[in-house]
Structures are given as structure tokens and as C-alpha cells.
Amino acid sequence: MTNYKIKPTLLWFWASALLVMFMLHGTARAQGVAMALDRTGDVDISVGAKTARLNVLDYLPADTEIRLTSGASATLVYLATSQEWQFVGPGRYRLQAGQPIVVQGAAPKARGIPAPSTQAMAKLEPTQRERMALGAIVMRSMAPLRIVGPNNVDVFNQRPTLLWQITEKRAARVSIFSVTSTTPVAQTVTSAMQWTSPADLPPGDYTWRAEIESDTPGAGRNGRFRIIDGADPRRARIASMPEGFAQRVAYAVTLESEDLPHDALVLWRALAAERPDEESLQQWAR
């Protein structure tokens, strides 16, 4: 019989992960009636006796009180009613089950959003809680070169952005191939650790390869993806990329719910770069 030794770091990781998962499933949590899509300036929330800053992607239970200082703003979506509410400070508001009420300040503005979008937000809530809890113990690969994505996933964007990691910042040669050819359909050399295809790729299956540029070439790393075609119902369900910050957060949530994790990751990274102080966005951008 072969004896296998488990590295202490791996043992610690899995023990920590199991502990966090046990805590998550063993703790009762109030279900959110609203989700935060945007926040600028000083916005605090109070739930019971606890007060904290409002963060993007927070799920807020009924009876949450929101306080905004002068010039601050926040955008929330009520999950049951598909209503988006925009708050501008100064003001105080309390979230009731159906809509917010004004305690002090101007009335928030409401507008309807597509129901599938709010369904995606509700579906994301348990994943968001687990991701935030496990975020502190995410392990990083120590390999010199690692493919981040896309890899073995469907892709919506016909100009996909390829992501990889190199332990020391060095240039990489990156190539995209159709599965029916050994000639690259696109290729570049860059040290940016991400690269977007310069032209639309037709729907179909592709592979891509990243290799560190050096005098002594080492083994590259390969990824594989499929660009979905017009027969895929997701093409009809998913609209084009919106412009507003809150709307792009909602769009990323929709991509996650439609099983398009790489497209979502690229957008999460862009959103996280715009709001580096938003911990939830940083977790989804990993």
C-alpha cells in the first residue's frame, strides 16, 4: 500500500474551509429583501444593534436602517418586486418588506428592472456569503505560469479576454487557436497577464496557450473555451453591456447565473478596479 503525505499547508486550508462551511450552514441568517448595487460616499447600515458601512453586493434584511451623509448615494434592488431604488443623502431610510420608507430626507427614486435580473441576484446570495467567508483562506498557485481563464467554459463575448498569472512579471506569448487548426487565429506578446482578442471570433470551440518568453523556453499552459452561438438561448436573454456602475454589477450577477463565469470574472475585475475599497468586488475578482 502506498502511503501519501499531506502537506501541512493543504491540511490547514481544508480544515479552515470545513470550519467556515460548518459555521455558514450552522448559523441562521436573515434572508435579504434588497441587494446593494452601488454606493458612493459615507453610507451606513444598522441591522439590530450592529452598524457597518454599506458595501456593494450586501444583502439587506427587512428593518435595516440606511443613513447617508450629504452628497452620498446608494442604489438598492428589492428582490421580490424588481424595483431599483436610488437614494441621495443626507437622509435616513428603513427597509420594509415591500419598499423603503423615509425616516428623514428626500424620497428615493424607483424604477423597474427586468425580473430575470433580480432572480439572478436572489440566486447569488448564498454564494456571496460563502465567498466572503472563504475569501481570507484562498490558496494561490506557486507554479511559474498559471491559466486563470477561460478554461473549459462557455464564453459569451466574441472578443474574449484571456487571463493568466506569472509569479515574476515577465512577458508571455499568448496564442488563440481554432480546434480545427494549428495556425493561431490571434497572437501577441505581453507582460500584462491579460489580453483581449483584437477581433470577433466566430462561435465555436477554441484552445489558447500562454508561454513565458525566455532564452530557455519552458512548458506552456493551455486553456479551452467555446463561444456560444445564436442557437444558445442565452444569446437572446442577455442584453448588451450597460454603462452605469450599478447596472454593470447587475449584469455581472446575470452572467454568473447564466453559467458564464469567465465573462463575469472579467467584468468583476473591471468593477473592482473602479472601486478598490469594495471587499465583495475584490473577492469576486479573484
C-alpha positions as CSV (number, residue, x, y, z in Angstrom):
1,M,0.0,0.0,0.0
2,T,1.3,3.4,-0.9
3,N,1.5,6.0,1.9
4,Y,0.6,9.6,0.9
5,K,1.7,12.6,3.0
6,I,-0.5,15.6,3.1
7,K,1.4,18.9,3.2
8,P,0.7,20.9,6.3
9,T,-0.5,23.9,4.3
10,L,-3.0,21.8,2.4
11,L,-4.2,20.3,5.7
12,W,-4.6,23.7,7.2
13,F,-6.5,25.0,4.2
14,W,-9.0,22.2,4.1
15,A,-9.5,22.3,7.9
16,S,-10.2,26.0,7.7
17,A,-12.5,25.6,4.8
18,L,-14.5,22.9,6.5
19,L,-14.8,25.0,9.7
20,V,-16.1,28.0,7.8
21,M,-18.6,25.9,5.8
22,F,-19.8,24.4,9.1
23,M,-20.2,27.9,10.6
24,L,-22.1,29.1,7.5
25,H,-24.6,26.2,7.5
26,G,-25.0,26.2,11.2
27,T,-25.8,29.9,11.6
28,A,-29.3,31.3,11.0
29,R,-29.2,34.3,8.7
30,A,-32.0,36.7,7.8
31,Q,-32.8,36.5,4.1
32,G,-32.1,39.7,2.2
33,V,-35.0,41.7,0.9
34,A,-32.7,44.0,-1.1
35,M,-29.3,44.0,-2.6
36,A,-26.8,46.9,-2.9
37,L,-25.6,47.6,-6.4
38,D,-23.8,50.9,-5.8
39,R,-22.5,53.2,-3.1
40,T,-20.6,56.4,-3.1
41,G,-19.7,58.5,-0.1
42,D,-20.5,57.7,3.5
43,V,-23.4,55.3,3.8
44,D,-24.0,53.3,7.0
45,I,-26.5,50.5,7.7
46,S,-27.9,49.3,11.0
47,V,-29.3,45.8,11.5
48,G,-30.4,45.3,15.1
49,A,-27.7,46.7,17.3
50,K,-24.9,46.4,14.7
51,T,-23.8,49.3,12.5
52,A,-21.5,49.0,9.5
53,R,-20.7,50.6,6.2
54,L,-22.9,49.7,3.2
55,N,-20.9,47.7,0.7
56,V,-21.7,46.7,-2.9
57,L,-23.3,43.3,-3.1
58,D,-24.6,43.5,0.5
59,Y,-27.9,41.6,1.1
60,L,-30.0,43.6,3.5
61,P,-32.8,42.1,5.6
62,A,-36.1,43.8,6.4
63,D,-35.9,46.6,9.1
64,T,-32.4,47.6,8.0
65,E,-31.8,51.3,8.5
66,I,-29.7,53.2,6.0
67,R,-28.1,56.5,6.7
68,L,-26.4,58.7,4.1
69,T,-24.4,61.8,4.7
70,S,-24.6,64.8,2.4
71,G,-23.6,64.0,-1.1
72,A,-23.6,60.3,-0.6
73,S,-25.7,57.9,-2.7
74,A,-26.7,54.3,-2.9
75,T,-28.6,52.0,-5.2
76,L,-30.6,49.1,-3.9
77,V,-32.8,46.5,-5.7
78,Y,-35.8,44.9,-4.0
79,L,-35.6,41.3,-4.9
80,A,-39.3,40.4,-4.6
81,T,-40.6,43.4,-6.6
82,S,-37.8,44.0,-9.2
83,Q,-37.7,47.7,-8.1
84,E,-34.4,49.6,-8.2
85,W,-34.3,52.4,-5.6
86,Q,-31.8,55.3,-5.7
87,F,-31.0,57.2,-2.5
88,V,-29.2,60.5,-2.2
89,G,-28.0,61.9,1.1
90,P,-28.4,63.4,3.5
91,G,-31.2,61.0,4.7
92,R,-32.3,58.1,6.8
93,Y,-34.4,55.2,5.5
94,R,-35.8,52.0,6.8
95,L,-36.2,48.9,4.6
96,Q,-39.7,47.4,4.9
97,A,-40.5,44.1,3.2
98,G,-42.1,45.7,0.2
99,Q,-40.3,49.1,-0.2
100,P,-38.2,51.6,1.8
101,I,-39.8,54.2,4.0
102,V,-38.4,57.7,4.6
103,V,-37.3,58.5,8.1
104,Q,-35.6,61.7,7.2
105,G,-34.6,63.3,3.8
106,A,-35.8,63.2,0.2
107,A,-37.8,60.3,-1.1
108,P,-35.8,57.8,-3.0
109,K,-36.4,57.3,-6.8
110,A,-37.7,54.0,-8.0
111,R,-37.6,52.3,-11.4
112,G,-38.5,48.8,-12.6
113,I,-35.8,46.4,-13.8
114,P,-36.3,43.0,-15.6
115,A,-37.4,40.2,-13.3
116,P,-34.8,37.7,-14.5
117,S,-32.1,40.1,-13.2
118,T,-33.5,40.2,-9.7
119,Q,-34.0,36.4,-9.8
120,A,-30.2,36.1,-10.6
121,M,-29.5,38.4,-7.6
122,A,-31.5,36.3,-5.2
123,K,-29.9,33.1,-6.5
124,L,-26.4,34.6,-5.9
125,E,-27.0,35.3,-2.1
126,P,-25.7,32.1,-0.6
127,T,-22.7,32.0,-3.0
128,Q,-21.9,35.6,-1.9
129,R,-22.0,34.7,1.8
130,E,-19.7,31.7,1.3
131,R,-17.3,33.5,-1.0
132,M,-16.8,36.3,1.6
133,A,-16.3,33.8,4.4
134,L,-13.8,31.7,2.4
135,G,-12.0,34.7,0.8
136,A,-9.4,35.0,3.5
137,I,-8.1,31.5,3.0
138,V,-7.9,31.3,-0.8
139,M,-4.7,29.5,-1.8
140,R,-2.5,30.8,-4.6
141,S,-0.7,28.6,-7.1
142,M,3.1,28.7,-6.8
143,A,3.6,27.5,-10.4
144,P,5.6,29.9,-12.6
145,L,2.7,30.2,-15.0
146,R,-1.0,29.5,-14.4
147,I,-4.0,29.8,-16.6
148,V,-6.8,31.8,-15.0
149,G,-9.4,31.6,-17.7
150,P,-11.2,30.9,-19.8
151,N,-10.7,27.2,-19.4
152,N,-13.4,24.5,-20.1
153,V,-16.2,27.1,-20.0
154,D,-18.7,28.7,-22.4
155,V,-17.9,32.3,-23.3
156,F,-20.4,35.0,-24.3
157,N,-18.1,37.8,-25.6
158,Q,-16.9,37.1,-29.1
159,R,-13.7,39.1,-28.2
160,P,-12.8,37.1,-25.1
161,T,-10.2,38.4,-22.6
162,L,-7.6,35.8,-21.7
163,L,-6.3,35.9,-18.1
164,W,-3.2,34.2,-16.7
165,Q,-0.7,34.6,-13.8
166,I,3.1,34.6,-13.8
167,T,4.9,34.6,-10.5
168,E,7.5,37.0,-11.7
169,K,6.2,39.7,-14.0
170,R,7.6,38.6,-17.4
171,A,6.3,38.7,-21.0
172,A,4.3,35.8,-22.3
173,R,3.5,34.7,-25.8
174,V,-0.3,34.1,-26.0
175,S,-2.0,32.4,-28.9
176,I,-5.6,31.5,-29.7
177,F,-6.3,28.5,-32.0
178,S,-9.4,27.1,-33.6
179,V,-9.7,23.4,-32.6
180,T,-9.6,22.6,-36.3
181,S,-6.3,24.3,-37.0
182,T,-2.7,24.6,-35.6
183,T,-2.3,28.1,-37.0
184,P,-3.1,30.8,-34.5
185,V,-6.2,33.0,-35.3
186,A,-4.7,35.7,-33.0
187,Q,-1.4,36.0,-31.2
188,T,0.5,38.6,-29.0
189,V,3.4,39.0,-26.6
190,T,2.6,41.0,-23.5
191,S,3.5,41.3,-19.8
192,A,0.0,42.5,-18.8
193,M,-1.2,39.0,-17.8
194,Q,-4.4,39.6,-19.7
195,W,-5.2,40.1,-23.4
196,T,-8.4,40.7,-25.3
197,S,-8.8,39.2,-28.8
198,P,-8.3,42.1,-31.3
199,A,-11.2,40.8,-33.5
200,D,-14.5,39.0,-33.1
201,L,-14.1,35.2,-33.1
202,P,-16.9,33.2,-34.8
203,P,-18.9,30.9,-32.4
204,G,-17.2,27.6,-31.9
205,D,-14.5,25.7,-29.9
206,Y,-11.1,27.2,-29.3
207,T,-7.9,26.5,-27.4
208,W,-5.3,29.0,-26.2
209,R,-1.8,28.8,-25.0
210,A,0.4,31.0,-22.8
211,E,4.2,30.6,-22.8
212,I,6.8,32.6,-20.9
213,E,9.1,34.4,-23.2
214,S,12.7,33.5,-22.3
215,D,16.0,32.2,-23.8
216,T,15.2,28.8,-22.4
217,P,11.5,28.2,-23.1
218,G,9.6,26.2,-20.6
219,A,6.4,24.3,-20.7
220,G,3.4,26.5,-21.6
221,R,-0.1,26.2,-20.3
222,N,-3.3,25.6,-22.3
223,G,-6.9,26.6,-21.9
224,R,-10.0,25.7,-23.8
225,F,-13.3,27.5,-24.3
226,R,-16.4,27.6,-26.5
227,I,-18.0,30.8,-27.8
228,I,-21.8,30.2,-27.7
229,D,-23.7,30.6,-31.0
230,G,-27.1,32.1,-31.8
231,A,-28.9,28.9,-31.2
232,D,-27.9,29.1,-27.5
233,P,-30.9,30.7,-25.7
234,R,-28.5,32.8,-23.6
235,R,-27.8,34.9,-26.6
236,A,-31.4,36.1,-26.6
237,R,-31.7,36.5,-22.8
238,I,-28.5,38.6,-22.2
239,A,-28.5,42.2,-23.4
240,S,-25.5,44.2,-24.4
241,M,-23.2,45.6,-21.7
242,P,-24.8,48.6,-19.9
243,E,-22.9,51.7,-18.9
244,G,-23.8,52.6,-15.3
245,F,-21.9,51.1,-12.4
246,A,-24.9,49.7,-10.7
247,Q,-26.2,48.3,-14.0
248,R,-22.8,46.6,-14.7
249,V,-22.9,45.0,-11.2
250,A,-26.3,43.6,-12.0
251,Y,-25.0,42.5,-15.4
252,A,-22.1,40.6,-13.8
253,V,-24.6,38.8,-11.5
254,T,-26.7,37.8,-14.5
255,L,-23.6,36.4,-16.2
256,E,-22.9,34.3,-13.1
257,S,-26.4,33.0,-13.1
258,E,-26.3,32.1,-16.8
259,D,-23.2,29.9,-16.2
260,L,-20.8,32.3,-18.0
261,P,-18.3,32.6,-15.2
262,H,-15.4,33.8,-17.3
263,D,-17.3,36.7,-18.8
264,A,-18.4,37.6,-15.3
265,L,-14.9,37.4,-13.9
266,V,-13.6,39.9,-16.5
267,L,-16.4,42.3,-15.5
268,W,-15.9,41.7,-11.8
269,R,-12.2,42.7,-12.2
270,A,-13.1,45.9,-14.1
271,L,-15.6,46.8,-11.4
272,A,-13.1,46.0,-8.6
273,A,-10.5,48.2,-10.2
274,E,-13.0,51.1,-10.2
275,R,-13.9,50.6,-6.5
276,P,-10.8,49.1,-4.8
277,D,-12.3,49.7,-1.4
278,E,-15.2,47.3,-2.0
279,E,-14.2,44.0,-0.5
280,S,-17.0,42.0,-2.1
281,L,-15.9,43.1,-5.5
282,Q,-12.3,42.2,-4.7
283,Q,-13.4,38.7,-3.7
284,W,-15.4,38.1,-6.9
285,A,-12.4,39.5,-9.0
286,R,-10.1,36.7,-7.8
